Amino acid sequence: MPDLRVMLAALTLCLAGPVLALVSLPPVREGPVLVIALPWLDRGAAILRAGGHEVGVLQGALASLAQGDDPGFAGRLRRAGGFLVVDGRAVAALCGGGA
């Protein structure tokens, strides 16, 4: 049976790449954003409070795509409870989708 420490180390290494890619993205200036929040936050309400709206029909367990039309939307979204707010187009490019 594999050692639990070895399994945890492997899991950490597998998750480190995508997380580092997300946090190293440049600051959001405009366009769609991916907002990652803790599970108990009502992301839809936080997005509305920040002056934006959700994009698309699907929502992840911890993340949503959102769009705000005026400058400062990403900062307001962070203050409203978004743990991580990153450029939605850059995330699409990282995932192999069109940017």
Sequence and secondary structure as in RCSB ss.txt:
>XXXX:A:sequence
MPDLRVMLAALTLCLAGPVLALVSLPPVREGPVLVIALPWLDRGAAILRAGGHEVGVLQGALASLAQGDDPGFAG
RLRRAGGFLVVDGRAVAALCGGGA
>XXXX:A:secstr
   HHHHHHHHHHHHHHHHHHHHTS    SS EEEE  TTS HHHHHHHTTEEE SS   SSEEEEEESSTTHHH
HHHHTT SEEEEHHHHHHHTTS  
